């Protein structure tokens, strides 16, 4: 009777050990998947940030050009010039945000920025 009980306990211990190792493997796979998903989300957030900075600079340039033309009756030159300036500002903002271009002057840098 005690031999049957010991064998039963040993079988159960083996099954539980197998299930535990299977669950550990699944948990490791889930953690790896979560890490990839987090990296993907960070890339998406960075892309949204860069695109919004670019578009906002162009839109501000267009609005300023329109207002310039409206008040000074210089149509369409104000819109063309300010739209181009907005485009240039947008490209510069994207390059700065991506870390490809540094601030033009040390006084413009934030206290925690690197060179």
Order of alpha helices (4+ residues) and beta strands (2+ residues): alpha-alpha
